[in-house]
Amino acid sequence: MKKRIVLSVLFVTYFFCTQAQLLVTAANQLAYPLGGAPILVDSNDYTLVQKAALFFAADLQSVTSKPSSIIHSPLQGKPVVIIIGSAEKSYYIQQLQQQKKIKKTIPSQQWEGYTIQTVSHPFKGVAKALVITGNDRRGTAFATFEVSRQMGVSPWYWWADVPVAKQQNIYINSNATITDAPKVKYRGIFINDEAPCLSSWSKEKFGGFNHLFYEKVFELMLRLKANYLWPAMWGNAFYDDDSLNAITADAYGIVIGTSHHEPLMRAHDEWRRYGKGRWNYDSNEVRLKEFWRAGIQRATNEKIVSVGMRRDGDEPMSQQTATTLLERIVTDQRQLIEQVTGRPASETPQLWALYKEVQDYYDKGMQVPDDVTLLLCDDNWGNLRKLPHPTSPARKGGYGIYYHFDYVGGPRNYKWINTNAIPRVWEQMHLAYEHRVKQIWIVNVGDIKPMEYPISFFLDYAWNPEKIGPANLQQYAQQWSAAQFGKQYAKDIAAIITQYSKYNSRRKPELLDEATYSLDNFNEWQNVVTQYNLLLQKATQINNRMLPAYKNAFYQLVLHPVHACANLNELYLYTALNKQAYAKKSIHTNTYAAKVQTLFTNDSLLTVAYHQLNNGKWNHLMSQQHIGYTSWQQPKAQTIPTLKWLPQNMALKATKTPILKQKTTAINTTTKGSFFYEKKGYGIAIEAAHFTKAINSATITWTLLPDHGRTGDAITSFPVTAPQQTLSPTSPHLQYDIYTYSKDSVTISTYCSPSLNFYNTPNGLQYAISIDDEIPQLISINKEDKNSISGIWNKWVSDNIIIKTSIHTIPTPGKHTVKYWMVNSGVVLQKLVLNFGTTKQSYLGPPETITIK
């Protein structure tokens, strides 16, 4: 194993998975050292347990510099021994349980449950032992890697070059016991859209998507407590490309599946390689059955089998496709499973993905057997399309979610950089969990890098959604940052990571152009660029102070995404300035154009810098095109925006780029004793979280979602499964005190997160709104959404907002109260804007017009 750089930092305790402090920094009466202790493993235990012990020995040595040997029988005369084993197969664990020297604190039937505890005199001649055990092979591995995480070994030590925390020794608190088990059964990632970046990198470093590549993926997954993978599938075939892939997956205990359009463990590309005839069940049933039968025969490893069918190339089947045909396909596929396995189909885990048009078949009545997991999906942009109604009966196979951090498709690809704001991910996956969607959570992560932070969050949250609430998200970011870079700068780094992903989520980089933000109103373009550049300034300052060993990781996880996105937004700002200057025949026209050229070059230089990190370890991984889109599909090459130039005899030379007037508007977080005043050109703008008064009910409360909105925080009602409300003076609502100088007609624009009609009701998700004592107007945010793949939906996801308007009348100027009423759960309010006819237009809306007395 490659030698790891080690540094001195404090232990990191993860609030989201730890019940007791296992590690302490110095010896005391209740603590004893682990460095150099032998690791006892039953040689008959699972291969995965043996591997976990080897990884742990390497981790312990990298932290303490003291080598630990793997032993298979107890050694007398040792003060401390580390015992790693599964309750199913380890003789030593079973012996200690029979002698009641260790506790069975997790029920034996609990999937992947584990216990970490200490015991005195476990065997003759051994004084102390740290016992790491799981109910099964993965539980044991997860417990082992949990200790590694607490020692300071980041799951990203290899995948992001995170230095390993150095200690003179590791001390175990002998009174500590940790017990844990997952709340979501299958937690996984989908490597997808993997060309040109990951495919080129894996070919250069490993020779392709072979078992050497997947060994690195599987180790990362185990360290993140993941157990389920959809392998790379763009021109790749997991089982066919390398016969050792499946064997390696089994050795690492990783459950393998195939994507939503790859039935019965056959990769899509295999039909191109071996299929005969059309991918059409009506006309080619016999050959398709042969093809699928071979897939089940080959996949002897632990798996979840996808059933159903889409058209060749991940396309919808014909509009005339009858649900009876799809039901017959599933029935025939299950017969194949039974014939090959010799067991009832219900004993082989299966899923049916309700992806895109397949959900329509389900909504029209198509049924699959109760043991098949219904894999519900988002809209490819992080908004859940469907959830089981709280009153619907439970399914034996349960429900799952297929989510996206990366996507190829309309309205535009987004593959280049992390654009996933964690507060939004939390809110949508919280919806899923509260609706009993607990069987499968899988997320499309593209090339894995640069999605390190959202991958960590998604899998940590999937392990136990009950331990991370909206108020914990900043703490999570800070603890994650401390785990990668130490505690010194963790708070500042967390703020940078949180802010850049928030800014990126406002509009995906691939969708940006010079017209995205307003150049004239509210200094919007300048403010956006200033915000990015302030982040870049902070990141650069931290980078300059950081120890050299951290800089590779810091560049990958923080500095590069901030710098690259700041540069890109500035490029489009100057493109807008260039066109504006040209229209005015300004002397600055050519200067702005030259600035765009410089920024365009800088973009490629930032990619080169990334590719040169650590002697080229990550070459190719930032080579995704992201400038020059003209349709949903990526351009063949990056192209600079079209620029305007004035002839030399018209353009006076400027020695430097003019200094732009850049302002930022501070967000006030305290609203006591304050009003939102009308302002010319602004109207009245209110951030949702700055309510004057919140009216709750006995069963429903208003909950702040920190940093969720495009420009501030957001607010929603809990629980998210609450029934529709009938309006009354005491029903849940928010009040906002305003002061107007205008009267008569006013339009209220309500900015809501782009939540979809996940119950598929005729009116969608609704809220109500009123001013003073008028009758509230009932408004649907999404009843126009019919299929989440076209029409108005394109604008919702491109802008990452749904804006609904209502018209009201204010009889007199002065103090009034806007009332926002809860009708349906799942509506997330970000902002309110009152327009008296003079409000200027902009992408983010006018800045808040609060005045504090």
Backbone hydrogen bonds, N-H to C=O, Kabsch-Sander energy under -0.5 kcal/mol:
donor,donor_aa,acceptor,acceptor_aa,energy
7,L,164,V,-1.7
9,V,7,L,-0.8
9,V,166,K,-0.6
12,V,150,Q,-0.5
13,T,11,F,-0.5
14,Y,12,V,-0.5
15,F,13,T,-0.7
17,C,14,Y,-1.4
18,T,14,Y,-1.4
22,L,20,A,-1.0
24,V,171,Y,-2.2
31,A,28,N,-1.4
32,Y,172,I,-1.2
34,L,170,I,-2.8
36,G,66,K,-0.8
37,A,34,L,-2.8
39,I,69,S,-3.1
40,L,38,P,-0.6
40,L,82,I,-3.4
41,V,39,I,-0.5
41,V,71,I,-2.6
45,D,42,D,-2.0
50,Q,46,Y,-1.9
51,K,47,T,-2.5
52,A,48,L,-2.9
53,A,49,V,-2.2
54,L,50,Q,-1.9
55,F,51,K,-2.7
56,F,52,A,-2.5
57,A,53,A,-2.3
58,A,54,L,-2.0
59,D,55,F,-2.5
60,L,56,F,-3.0
61,Q,57,A,-2.1
62,S,58,A,-2.3
63,V,59,D,-1.6
64,T,60,L,-2.6
65,S,61,Q,-2.8
71,I,39,I,-3.0
71,I,69,S,-0.6
76,Q,74,P,-0.5
77,G,125,G,-1.5
78,K,75,L,-0.8
78,K,125,G,-0.7
81,V,128,K,-1.8
82,I,38,P,-2.6
83,I,81,V,-0.6
83,I,130,L,-3.0
84,I,40,L,-2.3
84,I,82,I,-0.5
85,G,132,I,-2.2
87,A,134,G,-3.1
90,S,86,S,-2.4
91,Y,89,K,-0.6
94,Q,90,S,-2.2
95,Q,91,Y,-2.4
96,L,92,Y,-2.1
97,Q,93,I,-2.2
98,Q,94,Q,-2.5
99,Q,95,Q,-2.1
100,K,97,Q,-1.1
101,K,96,L,-2.6
102,I,96,L,-1.0
105,T,103,K,-1.1
110,Q,107,P,-2.2
111,W,109,Q,-0.5
113,G,110,Q,-1.9
114,Y,180,D,-2.8
115,T,133,T,-2.8
116,I,178,I,-2.9
117,Q,131,V,-2.2
119,V,129,A,-2.0
121,H,127,A,-3.0
126,V,123,F,-2.1
127,A,78,K,-1.2
128,K,79,P,-2.0
129,A,119,V,-1.9
130,L,81,V,-2.0
131,V,117,Q,-3.3
131,V,129,A,-0.6
132,I,83,I,-3.4
132,I,130,L,-0.6
133,T,115,T,-2.4
133,T,131,V,-0.6
134,G,85,G,-0.9
135,N,113,G,-2.8
140,T,136,D,-1.9
141,A,137,R,-2.0
142,F,138,R,-3.3
143,A,139,G,-2.1
144,T,140,T,-2.1
145,F,141,A,-2.6
146,E,142,F,-1.7
147,V,143,A,-1.6
148,S,144,T,-1.6
149,R,145,F,-2.4
150,Q,146,E,-2.2
151,M,147,V,-1.7
152,G,148,S,-0.8
152,G,149,R,-1.0
153,V,148,S,-2.4
154,S,152,G,-0.8
157,Y,154,S,-1.9
160,A,156,W,-2.1
162,V,156,W,-1.2
164,V,5,I,-2.0
165,A,152,G,-1.6
166,K,7,L,-7.1
167,Q,63,V,-2.5
171,Y,24,V,-1.1
172,I,32,Y,-2.7
173,N,22,L,-2.8
174,S,30,L,-3.9
174,S,172,I,-0.8
176,A,173,N,-1.8
178,I,116,I,-2.8
179,T,177,T,-0.5
180,D,114,Y,-2.1
183,K,463,W,-2.4
184,V,462,A,-1.0
185,K,438,K,-2.3
186,Y,439,Q,-2.3
187,R,185,K,-0.5
188,G,441,W,-3.0
189,I,228,Y,-1.5
190,F,443,V,-2.5
191,I,189,I,-0.5
191,I,230,W,-2.1
192,N,190,F,-0.7
192,N,446,G,-0.9
199,S,194,E,-3.0
200,S,196,P,-1.2
201,W,197,C,-2.5
202,S,198,L,-3.2
203,K,199,S,-1.9
204,E,200,S,-2.0
205,K,201,W,-2.7
206,F,202,S,-2.7
207,G,202,S,-1.0
207,G,203,K,-0.7
208,G,202,S,-2.0
210,N,208,G,-2.0
214,Y,210,N,-2.5
215,E,211,H,-1.8
216,K,212,L,-1.0
216,K,213,F,-0.7
217,V,213,F,-1.5
218,F,214,Y,-3.3
219,E,215,E,-2.1
220,L,216,K,-2.0
221,M,217,V,-2.5
222,L,218,F,-2.4
223,R,219,E,-2.3
224,L,220,L,-1.4
225,K,222,L,-1.5
226,A,221,M,-3.2
227,N,187,R,-2.3
228,Y,187,R,-1.4
229,L,255,V,-2.5
230,W,189,I,-2.2
235,G,233,M,-1.4
241,D,237,A,-3.2
242,D,238,F,-0.8
245,N,242,D,-2.0
247,I,243,S,-0.7
248,T,244,L,-2.7
249,A,245,N,-2.3
250,D,246,A,-2.2
251,A,247,I,-2.1
252,Y,248,T,-2.0
253,G,249,A,-0.5
253,G,250,D,-0.8
254,I,249,A,-2.5
255,V,227,N,-3.2
256,I,302,E,-2.0
257,G,229,L,-2.5
262,E,259,S,-1.9
264,L,306,S,-2.5
265,M,262,E,-0.6
266,R,263,P,-1.6
267,A,265,M,-0.5
269,D,236,N,-0.6
270,E,267,A,-1.1
271,W,267,A,-0.6
271,W,268,H,-1.2
272,R,268,H,-0.8
273,R,269,D,-1.6
274,Y,270,E,-3.3
275,G,270,E,-0.7
275,G,271,W,-1.5
280,N,278,R,-2.0
284,N,280,N,-2.1
285,E,281,Y,-0.6
288,L,284,N,-2.1
289,K,285,E,-2.4
290,E,286,V,-2.0
291,F,287,R,-2.4
292,W,288,L,-2.7
293,R,289,K,-2.9
294,A,290,E,-1.9
295,G,291,F,-1.1
296,I,292,W,-1.9
297,Q,293,R,-2.5
298,R,294,A,-1.9
299,A,295,G,-1.7
300,T,298,R,-1.8
304,I,256,I,-1.8
305,V,349,P,-2.8
307,V,351,L,-2.6
311,R,315,E,-2.0
314,D,311,R,-0.7
315,E,311,R,-1.5
321,T,318,S,-2.0
325,L,322,A,-0.8
326,L,322,A,-1.5
327,E,323,T,-2.6
328,R,324,T,-2.0
329,I,325,L,-2.4
330,V,326,L,-2.3
331,T,327,E,-2.3
332,D,328,R,-2.7
333,Q,329,I,-2.5
334,R,330,V,-2.3
335,Q,331,T,-1.7
336,L,332,D,-1.9
337,I,333,Q,-2.0
338,E,334,R,-2.3
339,Q,335,Q,-2.5
340,V,336,L,-2.4
341,T,337,I,-2.7
342,G,338,E,-2.2
347,E,344,P,-2.1
348,T,345,A,-2.1
351,L,305,V,-2.3
352,W,373,T,-2.6
354,L,352,W,-0.5
354,L,375,L,-2.6
355,Y,353,A,-1.7
358,V,355,Y,-2.4
359,Q,356,K,-1.3
360,D,356,K,-0.5
360,D,357,E,-0.6
361,Y,357,E,-1.2
362,Y,358,V,-1.8
363,D,359,Q,-2.8
364,K,360,D,-1.6
365,G,362,Y,-1.7
366,M,361,Y,-2.5
372,V,369,P,-1.7
373,T,350,Q,-2.5
374,L,398,G,-2.0
375,L,352,W,-2.3
375,L,373,T,-0.9
376,L,374,L,-1.1
376,L,400,G,-2.6
378,D,402,Y,-2.0
379,D,383,N,-1.4
384,L,382,G,-0.5
385,R,377,C,-2.2
386,K,377,C,-0.6
387,L,758,F,-2.3
392,S,389,H,-2.3
397,G,370,D,-2.7
400,G,374,L,-2.5
401,I,440,I,-2.4
402,Y,376,L,-2.3
403,Y,401,I,-0.6
403,Y,442,I,-2.9
405,F,444,N,-2.5
407,Y,414,Y,-1.7
409,G,407,Y,-0.5
413,N,632,W,-2.2
414,Y,407,Y,-2.5
421,A,419,T,-0.8
422,I,420,N,-0.6
424,R,421,A,-0.9
425,V,421,A,-1.8
426,W,422,I,-3.2
427,E,423,P,-2.1
428,Q,424,R,-2.3
429,M,425,V,-2.5
430,H,426,W,-2.5
431,L,427,E,-1.6
432,A,428,Q,-1.8
433,Y,429,M,-2.5
434,E,430,H,-2.6
435,H,431,L,-1.0
435,H,432,A,-0.7
436,R,433,Y,-1.7
437,V,432,A,-2.2
438,K,436,R,-1.2
439,Q,399,Y,-2.3
440,I,399,Y,-0.9
441,W,186,Y,-2.7
442,I,401,I,-2.5
443,V,188,G,-1.5
444,N,403,Y,-2.8
445,V,190,F,-2.3
445,V,443,V,-0.7
446,G,190,F,-0.6
448,I,445,V,-1.7
449,K,447,D,-2.3
451,M,448,I,-2.1
455,I,451,M,-2.5
456,S,452,E,-2.4
457,F,453,Y,-2.4
458,F,454,P,-2.9
459,L,455,I,-2.3
460,D,456,S,-2.4
461,Y,457,F,-3.1
462,A,458,F,-2.1
463,W,459,L,-1.6
464,N,460,D,-1.3
467,K,464,N,-1.8
468,I,465,P,-0.8
469,G,467,K,-0.5
472,N,469,G,-1.6
473,L,470,P,-1.0
476,Y,472,N,-2.7
477,A,473,L,-2.4
478,Q,474,Q,-2.2
479,Q,475,Q,-2.6
480,W,476,Y,-2.9
481,S,477,A,-2.3
482,A,478,Q,-2.3
483,A,479,Q,-1.9
484,Q,480,W,-1.1
485,F,481,S,-2.8
486,G,482,A,-2.2
490,A,487,K,-0.6
493,I,489,Y,-2.9
494,A,490,A,-2.6
495,A,491,K,-1.7
496,I,492,D,-1.9
497,I,493,I,-2.7
498,T,494,A,-2.5
499,Q,495,A,-2.3
500,Y,496,I,-2.8
501,S,497,I,-1.7
502,K,498,T,-1.5
503,Y,499,Q,-2.9
504,N,500,Y,-2.6
505,S,501,S,-1.6
506,R,502,K,-0.8
506,R,503,Y,-0.9
507,R,503,Y,-0.6
507,R,504,N,-0.5
511,L,508,K,-2.0
512,L,508,K,-0.8
512,L,509,P,-0.8
516,T,513,D,-1.7
522,F,520,D,-0.5
524,E,521,N,-1.7
525,W,518,S,-2.6
527,N,523,N,-2.8
528,V,524,E,-2.5
529,V,525,W,-2.2
530,T,526,Q,-2.5
531,Q,527,N,-2.6
532,Y,528,V,-2.0
533,N,529,V,-2.7
534,L,530,T,-2.4
535,L,531,Q,-1.7
536,L,532,Y,-2.5
537,Q,533,N,-2.5
538,K,534,L,-2.2
539,A,535,L,-2.9
540,T,536,L,-2.7
541,Q,537,Q,-2.2
542,I,538,K,-2.2
543,N,539,A,-2.5
544,N,540,T,-2.3
545,R,541,Q,-1.2
546,M,542,I,-1.4
550,Y,547,L,-1.9
551,K,547,L,-0.5
551,K,548,P,-1.4
553,A,161,D,-0.5
554,F,550,Y,-2.6
555,Y,551,K,-2.4
556,Q,552,N,-1.9
557,L,553,A,-2.7
558,V,554,F,-2.2
559,L,554,F,-2.4
560,H,555,Y,-2.8
562,V,558,V,-1.9
563,H,559,L,-3.0
564,A,560,H,-3.3
565,C,561,P,-1.8
566,A,562,V,-2.4
567,N,563,H,-2.6
568,L,564,A,-2.0
569,N,565,C,-2.4
570,E,566,A,-2.1
571,L,567,N,-2.1
572,Y,568,L,-1.7
573,L,569,N,-2.0
574,Y,570,E,-2.5
575,T,571,L,-1.5
576,A,572,Y,-2.2
577,L,573,L,-2.4
578,N,574,Y,-2.4
579,K,575,T,-2.0
580,Q,576,A,-2.2
581,A,577,L,-2.9
582,Y,578,N,-2.4
583,A,579,K,-2.0
584,K,580,Q,-1.3
585,K,582,Y,-1.2
586,S,581,A,-3.1
589,T,586,S,-1.5
592,Y,588,H,-2.7
593,A,589,T,-1.9
594,A,590,N,-2.5
595,K,591,T,-2.0
596,V,592,Y,-2.1
597,Q,593,A,-1.9
598,T,594,A,-2.1
599,L,595,K,-2.4
600,F,596,V,-2.6
601,T,597,Q,-2.0
602,N,598,T,-2.5
603,D,599,L,-1.8
604,S,600,F,-1.1
605,L,601,T,-1.9
606,L,602,N,-2.5
607,T,603,D,-1.5
608,V,604,S,-2.2
609,A,605,L,-2.4
610,Y,606,L,-2.0
611,H,607,T,-2.4
612,Q,608,V,-1.4
613,L,610,Y,-1.3
615,N,612,Q,-0.8
616,G,612,Q,-0.6
616,G,613,L,-0.7
617,K,613,L,-1.5
617,K,614,N,-0.6
618,W,613,L,-0.7
619,N,616,G,-1.6
621,L,618,W,-1.6
623,S,620,H,-1.8
631,S,633,Q,-0.6
639,T,627,I,-1.0
650,M,647,P,-2.2
651,A,647,P,-1.9
652,L,650,M,-0.8
662,Q,660,L,-1.0
663,K,661,K,-0.5
666,A,664,T,-0.6
668,N,666,A,-0.6
674,S,671,T,-1.4
675,F,851,T,-2.0
676,F,737,D,-1.5
677,Y,675,F,-0.7
677,Y,849,T,-1.7
678,E,739,Y,-2.1
679,K,683,G,-2.5
682,Y,679,K,-2.0
683,G,679,K,-2.9
684,I,834,L,-2.0
686,I,832,L,-3.0
688,A,830,Q,-2.3
690,H,687,E,-2.1
691,F,689,A,-0.7
692,T,735,Q,-2.9
693,K,735,Q,-1.6
695,I,733,H,-3.2
696,N,694,A,-0.7
697,S,700,I,-2.8
701,T,718,F,-2.4
703,T,716,T,-3.4
705,L,714,A,-3.1
708,H,705,L,-1.7
709,G,712,G,-1.1
714,A,705,L,-1.9
715,I,829,L,-2.2
716,T,703,T,-2.1
718,F,701,T,-2.9
722,A,719,P,-1.5
725,Q,823,V,-2.5
727,L,725,Q,-0.5
731,S,728,S,-1.7
733,H,695,I,-1.4
734,L,820,Y,-2.8
735,Q,693,K,-2.9
736,Y,818,V,-2.5
738,I,816,H,-3.0
739,Y,676,F,-2.4
740,T,814,G,-2.4
744,D,810,I,-4.0
746,V,808,H,-2.4
747,T,835,N,-2.5
748,I,806,S,-3.0
749,S,747,T,-0.6
749,S,833,V,-3.3
750,T,748,I,-0.6
750,T,804,K,-3.4
751,Y,749,S,-0.6
751,Y,831,K,-2.9
752,C,750,T,-0.7
752,C,802,I,-3.2
753,S,828,V,-2.2
755,S,753,S,-2.7
756,L,384,L,-0.5
758,F,756,L,-2.1
760,N,757,N,-1.7
764,G,761,T,-1.0
767,Y,779,I,-2.5
768,A,821,W,-1.8
769,I,777,Q,-1.7
770,S,819,K,-2.1
772,D,817,T,-3.5
774,E,771,I,-1.8
777,Q,769,I,-2.9
779,I,767,Y,-3.2
779,I,777,Q,-0.5
781,I,765,L,-3.0
782,N,765,L,-0.6
785,D,782,N,-1.6
786,K,784,E,-0.6
793,W,790,S,-1.4
794,N,791,G,-1.5
795,K,791,G,-0.6
795,K,792,I,-0.6
796,W,792,I,-2.0
797,V,793,W,-2.4
798,S,794,N,-2.0
799,D,795,K,-2.6
800,N,796,W,-1.1
801,I,796,W,-1.6
802,I,752,C,-3.0
804,K,750,T,-2.2
804,K,802,I,-0.6
806,S,748,I,-1.6
808,H,746,V,-3.2
810,I,744,D,-3.1
814,G,740,T,-2.1
816,H,738,I,-2.2
818,V,736,Y,-2.8
819,K,770,S,-3.2
820,Y,734,L,-2.5
821,W,768,A,-3.5
821,W,819,K,-0.5
822,M,732,P,-2.2
823,V,766,Q,-0.8
824,N,766,Q,-2.2
825,S,722,A,-0.6
827,V,824,N,-0.8
829,L,715,I,-2.5
829,L,827,V,-0.6
830,Q,751,Y,-3.2
831,K,751,Y,-1.4
832,L,686,I,-2.5
833,V,749,S,-2.2
834,L,684,I,-3.2
835,N,747,T,-3.0
835,N,833,V,-0.5
836,F,834,L,-0.5
840,K,681,G,-3.0
849,T,685,A,-2.3
851,T,675,F,-2.6
853,K,673,G,-1.5
